[in-house]
Amino acid sequence: MTFIIALLGYLFIIFMGNYVIDEEKLVMNTASTLVDTDGNEITKLYLENRELVEVSEVPEYVQQAFVAVEDQRFYDHHGIDIRSIGRALYKDILAGGKVEGGSTITQQLAKNIFLTNDKTILRKTKEVIIAVNLERRYSKKKLLEMYLNQVYFGHGAYGIKSAAKFYFNKDVKDLTLEEGAVLAGIPKAPTNYSPINNLEKSKERRNVILSLMGDQNYISYDEVVRTQGKTVKLQVSEKQDRPWLSTYIDMVFDEAEKKYAISNEELLRGGYTITVPLQSKLQKSAYDYFQKNEYFPGTDDAAQGALILLDNNTGGVLAAVGGRDYVPKGLNRLTVQRQPGSTFKPIAVYGPALERGLYEPYSLLKDEKQTYGNYSPENYDKKYAGEVTMFDAIVSSKNAAAVWTLSELGIKESKEYLQKLGISIKDDGLAIALGGLSEGVTPIQMANAYRTFAKGGSYSEQHLINEIKSKEGSVIAEHNTQSEQIYSPQTAWDMTRMLQHVVSEGTAKSGSFKGELAGKTGTTSYPNVDGATKDAWFVGYTENIVGAVWMGYDKTDKDHYLTKGSSYPTKLFKDILTDASLDQNVAFSKPDDVEDLESPIRIKEINRVDAKYTFKPLGLITLTLEWEAQQDERVEYRIYEKSKSGTSKLVGTVKGEGQYEIPYINVFSDNTYSVAPYNVQTNKEGMLTQFTKPTLFSSSN
């Protein structure tokens, strides 16, 4: 009868096991790893800092240490150890309280994975049912492997692989006997037996385990004594606080979810290897500079900022700072829309105007104060040249010229190009030319748009994830660049050359940078306070890197505003790249299929034109005009003849020289001659200068 009852009980346990065991819970949370393109680990992402290891990688003596202390009859029982339970119960009765546990390794595994820590009879019954069924389904080696991967070792380290790295900074396979014994002693009470928290207790616990290993014939007593005499040598790999990575990590989470449908939780527990284009030195440098108040000219120390840097070729995010005090899952200012100011001119006005063939870099644009309906844009210095080249309009950031050009181009055309650059705006007014938008744009959008100039006119979106591999090593997600040609290579190159001059001689010359840099500044005013700035920008690029910096307050008011403008983000951008030693002494590479943009010709007024008569062979008389020519040999000089009646005509031109000869001259004529410099880029003529009447003849040899 007893046999029948026992058999029925066993069958009941087997039957119930199918309902109690949830196979999904056996898949343990595993830390994912963020690595750079060279495979170097950047950081780990985890709910529990756990890395899985196969039991074959755990040295035999380390396995034995855990078995010796936790379950010496592990290889003999079938999930529960009646002998151990009886012994524990006997000792508890003698002591008048609970002094020894009777749980096997399999029971501990069952409790830790499937059950809570409550002390009820029902929970203990479930533990037995699960343990017996786990023994039926898995080998002893597999059960020990699951236990070693699941158990907690304190200080956030789950599983023996993470523990080996944390306490000894080594792989599991390299653990020594004494180190294995130290680790085996921790799980019973991680706080009390941690060698970091209490080295003496940890050593005592280690020595007990070594003695148990000797008693159970895993090692000789000579090894026990010799190993007990060794000092515990820790090489703690402290968990590092890396606030400088917070923005980047959050953006990786967002991209994984939106682009590859991998949730944040799955990324934290799935054991993935995520390859990202992050440059750690650049990211750290950017974060450190953002902590320096001297770069943020606000009414107090709460002025904010954001920075993104992209690889020109791939669009990979090299560095990202979402705020000076960014916290995980906080406000990422890289995705907050702001007024872009004059940084919008190249992408909303000049780039499209060049691409449409409406104007060229040295075409003349109107620079006059005009009113368009109810809109009257003004240059920041209230000065107007009447007309100005596109080159100079960009370098000097002329508002009037930008608005006039947009009026000629057409708002519809401008918005179509912006749409292609990933920027959709609701606005339909000419204020678009100056970045006057109802909702604004983000730093990410601005960096991407300028990257189009840096990449020969080709646009593609940025990315943070190159690929994701599963813990088994298979690629489950991979970035594929999809690009679209927005501008011709010629347009992109012309814009690059003009934006270079913005940095070398225009509004973006603040600070210093040893390599070639192209870019544009932008500043928007806070109208309620004289001289106050709401948004300050610099968007720029080198041969290899493009980026955008925004500065301002999350909410600008009469007490919170920037006291300076775009010179500060410009200097910050240059200093970050310099500190990270990026693109120093690197020049832009001109594509083979484009014409280079000449530097601008600046014509100067001719102060004086001298004239003299000379005798040429055969008795001919020649009038020679002379003036001081400019050093720029591209300047052309035009010579005009004015008759007594007042009629003028062009009689000749000369380029790069300060002399012109008029043969067969009538010395008794009342005609006069003048010279004017002429700009062949703009087709614009300078002031006429009349010659001084000659009084003497000179002979010519």
Buried (B, 14 or more C-beta within 10 A) or exposed (E): EEEEEEEEEEEEBEEBBEEBBEEEEBEBBBBBBBBBBEEEEBBBBBBBBBBBBEBEEBBEBBBBBBBBBBBBEBEEBEBBBEEBBEEBEEBBEEEEEEEEBBBBBBBBBBBBBBBEEEEEEEEBEBBBBBBBBBBEEBEBEEBBBBBBBBBBBBBEBBBBBBBBBBBBEBEBEEBBBBBBBBBBBBBEEBEBBBBEEBEEBBBEBBBBBBBBBBEBEBBEEEBBEBBBEBEBEBEEBEEEEBEBBBBBBBBBBBBBBEBBEBEBEEBBBBBBBBBBBBBBEBBBBBBEBBEEEEBBBBBEEEBBBBBBBBBBEBBBBBBBBBBBEBEEEEBBBBBBBBBBBBBBBBBBBBBBBBBEEBBBBBBBBBBBEBEBEEBEBEBBEEEBBEBBBBBBBBBBBBBBBBBBBBBBBBBEBBBEBBEBBBBEBEEEBBBBBBBBBEEBBBBBBBBBBBBBBBBBBBBBBBBBBBBBBEBEEEEEBEBEEEEEBBBBBBBBBBBBBBBBBBBBEBBBBBBEBEBBBBBBBBBBBBEEBEEBBBBBBBBBBBBBBBBBBBBBBEEBEEEBBBEBBBBBBBBBBBBBBBBBEBBEEBEBEBEEEBEEBEEBBEBBEBEEBBBBBBBEEEEEBBBBBBBEBBEBEBBBBBBBBBEEEEEBEEEBEBEEEBEBBBEEBEEEEEBBBBBBBBBBBBEBEBEBBBBEEBEEEEEEE
